[in-house]
């Protein structure tokens, strides 16, 4: 402003100077002097007045120029424009993936209209003056191809029709909630469902024309709103037909498209959609259904042998089935999660579970809870009474077991791990929240911090529920749970490292001290002696093979308990746990097994004594084994084959070979090295030690080493590369061992050899026998003989 003001003053001074008379201009003195005034005073007055006027004009011009510059810098504002028909097409065909959701949206709108009426009637009881019930009625007409949805709610005036139905994305419910919040006396309610203002237009998914007839208790007139699917305009008119007059509320008539008439005009289909999506709406929903009843009618029957007249006919009653149409309540089941858990009986929970999920067995457990604070939601969760019958449902994250509701309206049961991880996919239940971040179609649960918090709390409640079953005095319930869902818990140890501390106490295994009953890791740790520093386990394909495995011999002798991992998933689950209560898990089938009470002096002596034997056996086996060493785990078996510390165990190698899509190139890499351990106290090993020292080139000794190795392969859980070759070696050894033991003489051997030679000769002669044609062969009893 300072420069502008200085420029203004400068302009003012120059203007005054211009008004002063100048001799050079040659103007007459009286030309600048007003009539009737003196010259000098006139010049001064005129100059002063002109100075003020010119100065004001300059300030105004500068201000206008500055405003123009500011407007040019800020830019010109424009309103968005929209092509209504194109926008409607996007709303109808792009927001919703299933046509059937139109009924959910319209029923939700009807429920909101009833809720609004209930709120307003608190302060204005005249709203309910007509005394009609607050309800929703749905009447499909298969012949006409229409669906009529009627509610006795608040209705709409002509202006509200323009505002709510004529304005796309204008939510009347949102405006109503805003008004409630501003009016603190009425308060706000979270039971209203509407949010986006586009749910009504989902009706065009199936309808080519929509007629809305509505009557508000605020006015005496009833109005009709009509629109067609592909039109960009609508019509509002006053209802004049007395037969179509409503006492209060709204009636929506959908004229279905040709392709959708047969599906959505079916009364049973409509009832099924109501039960699925709107079963827990707080107002009664009636659907028009065909029913049947038995009635008695009089049957006219004439006497036998006579022609009866009308008066002589006897009247006889019979029972017939009569069909009729009537209203049927579609939402009988009440939302049990909205009630106080202390007021709900166990039988009610079981009944709700059976009806909602079409189950016939009672659940093993249930959890009913309400979460408040950062995220508010209510939920009822169930542990089923049995595992899924279909193998496809066992580990399928999309099992439709969790039903998501928003304000008691069903949204979806198709989730891909958003609310529950895959290993808890067997849990069934309902979740109802007002805070869920849904997209406009209400079908997709958007990824957000709220969803992660909900997932965390649902998982935690599920673990608490399972732990309650485990802590019961009645162990039979947890036994049923483990038989059905034990694999799920083990999968959780692999996939969910964050919850391993909750999952580990729930695991159950057979052990060397409990072959019939299952024990927990807590029980194992409690039974451990103080000197034991690790949890020992062995992984095999069956309980019998685990009990007879040679790896167990020394541990059983020392009364050390060993866990039996007999299911394919067990070994991977334990490897992911790594430790439990600061105790490491140790596989007894791998090298460097430490039992904690080794006699170092004795081990050193055995190692020195059998070093030559170990080197000799390694030389015979070559690359089949990485090394040969004295075993710490054998007491009765002569040898065993253990795997390297960082390679696959025999059980894991077997599983990986059985994989349909397994990579054979990785088998050699991951198989790891094999260590051949011998028992120095076994007679076979002592004999081989003597052979090594006295006759190292003995063929029989070398064959014994080969057979010993291949036998160790089988007893240690590995698969021999050539089972037939192994069988031949065993037969050969048996022949040597059994030769002449039971008195078989050399003469019998020679006779057997000669008989074999004779058989060969006879067979050669038989090949020279003349071949007789079948037609020439005739028996004595041949009836056709000449």
Number of C-alpha atoms within 10 A of each C-alpha: 9 7 8 13 14 11 16 18 18 12 16 22 15 11 17 18 13 11 15 12 15 12 9 6 7 8 11 11 11 10 10 15 17 14 10 7 10 11 15 9 12 16 18 14 12 15 20 14 11 15 20 12 12 18 19 13 11 18 17 12 11 16 13 12 12 12 12 11 11 11 11 10 9 8 8 7 6 6 5 5 6 8 8 13 14 13 12 20 17 12 21 23 14 10 17 20 11 11 16 19 21 22 23 22 24 19 25 23 22 28 28 22 23 23 22 18 23 18 16 15 15 12 11 12 11 13 19 20 10 10 10 11 12 19 17 23 21 25 20 25 16 16 10 11 20 22 25 17 23 25 26 26 30 27 28 24 19 19 10 14 18 15 15 18 21 17 13 18 16 16 19 20 21 16 12 15 19 12 14 16 14 12 11 9 9 14 12 17 11 8 15 23 20 20 16 17 19 22 27 22 21 24 26 25 21 22 24 17 19 23 18 20 25 30 26 24 21 13 11 10 15 25 22 20 21 16 19 16 20 13 14 13 12 13 12 17 12 13 18 12 7 7 7 11 15 18 17 23 24 26 24 22 22 22 24 25 18 11 10 15 21 14 16 24 22 19 19 16 15 23 22 13 18 23 19 18 22 25 24 23 22 18 19 17 28 21 22 20 19 13 12 11 9 10 11 12 12 11 12 11 12 14 11 7 6 8 10 13 9 9 6 12 14 13 12 11 11 10 11 11 10 11 10 10 10 11 15 17 14 21 21 12 14 14 16 17 21 15 12 11 16 7 7 13 9 12 10 11 22 20 16 17 24 15 11 17 14 9 16 12 13 17 19 18 20 21 17 21 17 16 14 9 6 9 16 15 20 18 21 22 25 25 23 22 17 17 17 14 8 7 9 9 15 20 17 16 20 15 19 19 19 24 20 24 23 20 21 25 21 24 23 18 16 18 18 15 15 16 22 21 16 21 23 23 22 26 17 21 22 22 21 24 19 17 14 21 16 14 12 15 19 20 18 15 18 14 12 10 11 16 18 14 13 22 16 14 15 20 17 13 15 20 17 14 18 20 16 12 21 19 10 11 9 10 11 12 15 22 17 15 20 19 11 17 21 17 19 18 20 25 19 21 25 18 16 14 12 10 14 19 13 15 20 22 15 22 21 21 22 19 24 19 15 14 15 11 11 15 18 16 18 15 12 17 18 9 11 15 11 8 9 14 17 19 23 24 23 24 26 25 17 13 18 12 16 24 18 11 17 22 27 24 17 17 19 15 11 11 12 18 21 25 26 26 25 20 14 17 17 21 21 16 21 21 15 16 18 13 15 18 10 10 14 15 19 20 24 23 27 21 20 14 15 13 18 10 9 10 8 9 9 9 14 10 11 14 17 10 13 18 15 14 24 21 14 20 22 20 13 15 17 11 11 13 18 15 18 21 20 18 25 21 25 23 20 13 19 20 29 26 29 26 24 18 16 12 16 20 29 23 20 22 19 17 14 18 13 10 10 7 8 12 11 11 8 10 14 11 11 15 18 17 22 23 21 26 23 25 21 22 14 15 13 18 19 16 11 20 23 14 17 20 12 10 12 15 11 12 10 11 19 19 14 16 20 17 17 16 22 21 18 23 20 15 19 23 24 19 14 15 10 9 11 10 10 16 12 11 16 14 11 12 16 11 11 11 10 11 12 11 9 7 7 11 11 10 9 10 11 11 11 12 12 12 12 12 12 12 12 12 11 11 11 11 10 10 9 8 8 7 7 8 7 7 6 7 8 11 9 6 7 9 8 7 8 4
